[in-house]
Amino acid sequence: MTAQSPSLGPTLETQRLILRPPILEDFEPWAEMMADEENSGFIGGPLVRSAAWRGFAGSAGSWVLLGFSMFSVVEKSSGQWIGRVGPHQPEGWPGTEVGWGLLKSAWGKGYALEAAVATIDWVFDHLGWTEVIHTIAPENLASQKLAIALGSTNWGPGVLPAPYEAYPVDVWAQSREAWRARGR
C-alpha cells in the first residue's frame, strides 16, 4: 500500500522541519517510537504494534473529526519522520494541549522547540484557542525545560482521563495573550 498525499490539514514549515498530518508510511517509525520504553515512557508507555496502530489511526482520524491533531514531524535534511508534535485534545482531556514526542535520535537538537513554536502559532491563529497546556509528568525534566522555553508555567497537578488517570501530571500552560506578548 502506498501513502497518499495528506489533504486533511495544513503543512507547516520551519527552518529545519516539515509538520504535516500523518500518512501511512509514518506508521513504521511511529510504532518503533511507541514500542521503545525510553521513548514512550512519558507519552503513555510502551505499546505493542496493534495498540500503536490504534493510536496512530486515532491521530489521523482526529484530523477528520476535529480539524486538528498531532503533526508528523519530518526532518527536512533527511526526509525522515522524527516524531509527532501538535494539538491534542481527546475526550476528557484537561485542556487544549500542544504536546510532543520525538524519536531518541532527534532529542537534544532543538526540534521539539522549533515544532512546538510553529504549532502553538498555528493553534492560536487558526483554531482560535485561548490557551495551550502541556501535561507533563513531574519527573519529566526535559519536557518541563521545553515548557519553560515556550513561556509556559506550571499551573499545578492535573488529572488525565481513563485509562491514564493514575499517571501523575502537572499542567503547564499559557494564554494566547501571554504567547503573543513574548515578542519573538
C-alpha angles and dihedrals in degrees: 000000000000126000119254125221109267112249100159096090146354130298113228123197129202128178093279106011145063116209116196140148112281121271128198095262089061091068097082096058090038090055091047091051092049093047093055113088096210092047096046102031095105097035101060101301133263117333132198114239095262092053090046088054091054091051092047093048090046090054092050091045092053088066088061098040102037106017092240143059141140114322120227107241115220123187107232096211095055104020088229126143106242104173149300130285130169154070116348128176114152120178110296095012115152094242149322102317134194105196138173143208123172134180113262089246088064097048119114096022099098092249095126091053092046093049095042092052091052091046095048090050088051097048093049094044100039108022097039094228114170096206141010127216134194117204105213131178111241090240095049097100095167092058091044089054090051092049089052091049088053090053097251123140132208109263092183139258121345136190123230122209123257132320089029099046092110092058110097113227138171119217111231113189152154138192127248088247092054090048093052093044091060090084099212 
